[in-house]
Amino acid sequence: MPLRLSALALAALFAVTPADIRISAADPPQELPRKGVPYDPQACTVKVGRWEGNEGGDGSGTVVARTAEKALVLTNHHVAPTATAVYSVARGDKTYKAAWVAAAAAPDLGLLAVPADLPAARIAAKDPAAGTRVRHWGKSTGPQVGKVTGVTLFAKAHALAGAYASEAGDSGAGLFDDAGFLVGVHWGRNVNDETRHAVRVADVRAFLKQNAKGFPDLIAALE
């Protein structure tokens, strides 16, 4: 679950208030990758902030699509549940105001769009096998490395199970294999045995097919 913070504390974290979030017209476009070569996953990982009323929270996300004018960020539903909140996306030393696109409580996925051309991850075609090494960055200062242990039924949903570290604010972080492909989206842990759980890539692909209509290159890649 995302860490609950006051609006003042979250603003201090990002060194902005909701009204201060701007994208500079001078932001240079990101270098495009060579065809068939995925970005380093860390370059695709962002931090997501949310303000609603007097409360705020934060989580993580992954850029999954891009055009010359905007980028699409995948996170959890419980990080970006509704269009009524104010959202921000931070990458490196830049913070952008984000627009809510869509969310689904099952399988706990949400989408935000930002007015920036950011590096985008490539999405795996199928779930990783048990034993696959995975990494995520989330809020952490360095990559958290672990492995997939299988697929399990948790909270009435089939989820990817894993053995890797996570902390408050990592909700929505992408899990990546050693080839740099997104293989899941972290969403929580079982407090009884400390198993981590992530949204399966099959559910990620289905959610994006339904909700990423403004990104034809992504839709084509998912077919």
C-alpha positions in Angstrom: 0.0 0.0 0.0 1.3 3.5 -0.7 2.6 5.6 2.2 0.1 8.1 3.5 1.4 11.6 3.8 0.0 15.0 4.4 -0.2 17.3 1.4 2.5 19.5 2.9 4.8 16.5 3.4 4.3 15.3 -0.1 4.8 18.7 -1.5 8.1 18.9 0.4 9.1 15.5 -0.9 8.8 16.7 -4.5 9.9 20.3 -3.6 6.7 21.6 -5.3 3.0 22.1 -4.6 0.3 20.9 -7.0 0.0 24.4 -8.5 3.8 24.6 -9.1 4.1 21.5 -11.2 5.2 22.6 -14.7 6.9 21.1 -17.7 9.5 23.3 -19.3 9.2 24.1 -23.0 13.0 23.7 -23.1 13.0 20.1 -22.0 15.0 18.2 -24.7 13.5 15.1 -26.2 14.9 11.8 -25.0 17.1 9.8 -27.3 15.2 7.1 -29.1 16.4 3.5 -28.7 17.8 1.4 -31.5 15.1 -0.8 -32.9 14.8 -4.0 -30.8 16.9 -2.7 -27.9 15.0 -2.0 -24.7 15.9 0.9 -22.4 17.6 0.2 -19.1 14.6 -0.4 -16.8 15.7 2.2 -14.3 15.3 4.9 -17.0 11.7 3.9 -17.4 10.9 4.0 -13.6 9.1 7.0 -12.1 7.7 8.1 -8.8 4.0 9.0 -8.6 2.5 11.5 -6.2 -1.2 12.0 -5.4 -3.0 14.8 -3.6 -6.7 14.6 -2.7 -8.2 17.1 -0.3 -5.8 17.5 2.6 -4.2 14.2 2.1 -1.5 12.8 -0.2 0.3 9.6 -1.0 3.0 8.3 -3.2 3.9 5.2 -5.2 5.9 4.1 -8.2 5.3 3.6 -11.9 6.7 2.6 -15.2 6.6 4.5 -18.5 5.1 2.0 -21.0 4.4 4.2 -24.1 5.6 7.4 -25.6 5.0 9.9 -28.4 6.9 13.0 -29.2 4.5 14.9 -26.9 3.5 12.7 -24.1 4.2 9.5 -22.1 2.0 6.9 -20.6 2.7 5.7 -17.0 1.5 2.4 -15.6 1.0 2.1 -11.9 -1.5 0.5 -9.4 -5.1 1.3 -9.1 -4.6 2.0 -5.4 -1.9 4.6 -6.3 -4.0 6.4 -9.0 -7.6 5.3 -8.4 -9.7 8.3 -9.6 -9.7 11.3 -11.8 -10.6 13.6 -8.9 -7.1 13.7 -7.4 -4.1 15.8 -8.5 -1.2 13.6 -9.7 2.5 14.2 -10.4 5.2 12.0 -12.0 8.8 12.5 -11.1 11.8 11.2 -13.0 15.3 12.3 -12.1 15.2 16.0 -11.1 12.1 16.8 -13.1 8.5 16.6 -11.9 5.5 16.8 -14.2 1.8 17.3 -13.6 0.0 14.1 -14.7 -3.4 13.5 -16.1 -5.4 10.5 -15.0 -6.3 8.2 -17.9 -7.9 5.0 -16.5 -7.8 2.5 -13.6 -9.2 -0.9 -12.7 -9.5 -2.2 -9.1 -9.0 -5.7 -10.6 -6.2 -6.3 -11.4 -5.1 -3.2 -9.5 -3.7 -1.1 -12.4 -3.9 2.6 -13.2 -2.7 4.8 -16.0 -1.4 8.4 -16.0 -0.3 10.6 -18.9 2.4 13.3 -18.7 3.3 16.0 -21.3 6.9 14.7 -21.8 8.8 12.4 -24.1 10.2 9.8 -21.6 11.9 6.5 -22.2 9.4 3.6 -22.3 9.8 0.0 -21.3 9.0 -3.0 -23.5 6.5 -5.4 -22.2 7.1 -9.2 -22.0 4.8 -11.5 -24.0 4.1 -13.9 -21.2 4.6 -14.5 -17.5 8.1 -15.3 -16.3 8.9 -18.8 -15.3 9.4 -19.7 -11.6 13.0 -18.9 -10.7 13.4 -16.0 -13.1 15.5 -13.2 -11.6 13.6 -9.9 -11.4 14.6 -6.3 -10.4 12.6 -3.2 -9.5 13.6 0.3 -8.4 10.5 1.8 -7.0 11.2 4.4 -4.3 14.4 2.5 -3.4 17.8 4.0 -3.9 19.1 1.0 -5.8 17.7 -2.0 -7.6 15.9 -4.6 -5.5 16.8 -8.0 -6.8 14.9 -11.2 -6.3 13.1 -14.0 -8.1 9.7 -15.1 -9.2 8.4 -18.0 -7.2 5.3 -18.8 -9.3 1.6 -17.7 -9.8 -0.7 -17.8 -6.8 -4.2 -17.0 -5.8 -4.0 -14.0 -3.5 -6.8 -11.6 -2.4 -9.2 -13.5 -4.8 -6.9 -12.8 -7.8 -4.2 -14.7 -9.6 -1.0 -12.8 -9.0 2.7 -13.3 -9.7 4.4 -14.3 -6.5 8.0 -13.4 -5.8 10.8 -13.2 -3.2 12.2 -9.7 -3.4 12.4 -6.7 -1.1 9.8 -3.9 -1.1 8.8 -1.0 1.0 6.1 1.6 1.3 6.0 3.6 -1.9 7.0 0.7 -4.1 3.4 0.0 -5.1 3.2 0.3 -8.9 6.9 -0.4 -9.5 7.6 -2.5 -12.6 9.3 -5.9 -12.3 11.9 -6.4 -15.0 13.7 -9.5 -16.1 17.4 -9.5 -17.0 16.6 -8.7 -20.7 15.0 -5.5 -19.5 11.4 -6.5 -20.2 8.5 -5.6 -17.9 7.2 -8.9 -16.5 4.9 -7.7 -13.7 3.7 -4.7 -11.6 4.4 -4.9 -7.9 1.3 -4.3 -5.7 1.8 -5.7 -2.2 2.9 -8.4 0.1 1.5 -11.2 2.2 2.2 -10.2 5.8 1.9 -13.8 6.9 4.9 -15.1 4.9 6.4 -11.9 3.4 5.8 -13.1 -0.2 5.6 -10.2 -2.6 2.8 -10.1 -5.2 2.7 -8.4 -8.6 0.1 -8.0 -11.4 0.7 -10.6 -14.1 1.9 -9.5 -17.4 -1.1 -11.1 -19.1 -3.4 -8.7 -17.1 -1.1 -5.8 -17.9 -1.3 -6.4 -21.6 -5.1 -6.8 -21.5 -5.5 -3.6 -19.4 -3.3 -1.6 -21.8 -5.1 -2.9 -24.9 -8.3 -1.6 -23.5 -7.1 1.8 -22.2 -4.1 3.0 -24.2 -5.9 3.9 -27.4 -4.0 7.1 -27.9 -0.7 5.2 -28.3 -1.0 3.1 -31.5 2.6 1.9 -31.4 2.0 0.3 -28.0 -1.3 -1.3 -29.1 0.4 -2.7 -32.2 3.2 -4.1 -30.0 0.6 -5.8 -27.8 -1.2 -7.6 -30.7 
